[in-house]
């Protein structure tokens, strides 16, 4: 099954990030050379040719120069990390990454942004993915040295200033079309490879699917859990994901019930899940610990609701049999109809076994269940 995931991030000089170290990390060179086997392929494009310092357009030199010459409050790079379908072989993944990199780095006016990407794999082919680094400075073809390239642009005389820094790569207006483009390109690549798998960039809610999404674990926390190292946040995320998987399994096996009593309980459980997923009152997102605490507080109430619903439906079945509305049902397969449930729930409260529904009993019902 092909999976879709894309995450965007920014490397800022003011926050202590390093474009040179990021390039070394994704390409598995320098300090990260011991993991060189994880990098299956790397490529760059739209790089400037600096005659004195970078005549061969070496990408590592470009990103290190960004660390040196970008202003202290400047953005060094943007990164898009996205999943690659396991249904594609390495050559097909390379073609997909090249096409997407060209799409993501082409501006509305046709300008091109320098980029470097690397494909990471693992021996089990469990999580193939791509790291794409983007520079915000458009390559206008003017020969500049590194120190000039990262200066402020001169719109009147571009040769006297640095490369123009694009403002298109900001906010959902840029990211949403990029997300959709990646999904479209991935589906085209899958179809060309003869696979029937498809991906969708929309959320489960936007797709109309009743599925609880899992939380992305991340490579660092996954590695810590795999080797048995203590990782509190990773364990909490793992527990939440296990609960989400279990809940999704129950939703598939037991769709929304038809009887009014069971439907009320079902809606209550759904509403509780929605309330837990909402942010805090101040608008900040809930931490994994807060979500876990709320789930544990509400779990006993959910179980009690399910038990009470089952008990009420069993009594409904007894009342239906006593009232002569049908033969004694099989408790495993019986679900009272909506009209029957409405009739039972509409009468005023009475005494007897059926007092929960306002229907008095004519004689004791034998315990057959």
Secondary structure, DSSP 8 states (H G I E B T S, - for coil): -----EEEEEEETTTT--HHHHHHHHHT-GGGGGGGGGEEEEEEES---BTTTBTT--HHHHHHHHHHHS-TTSEEEEEEEEE--TTS-HHHHHHHHHHHHHHHTB-TTS-EEEEEEEEE--TT----EEEEEEEEEEE-S----HHHHTS---SS-GGGS---B-S-S-SHHHHHHHHHHHHHHHHHHHHHTT-------S-HHHHT----------HHHHHHHHTT---HHHHHHHHHHHHHHHHHHHHHHS---SSHHHHHHHHHHHHHHHHHHS--TTS----HHHHHHHHHHHHHHHHHHHHHHHHHHHHHHHHHHHTTSSS---TTT----HHHHHHHHHS---SSTTTTTT---SS------
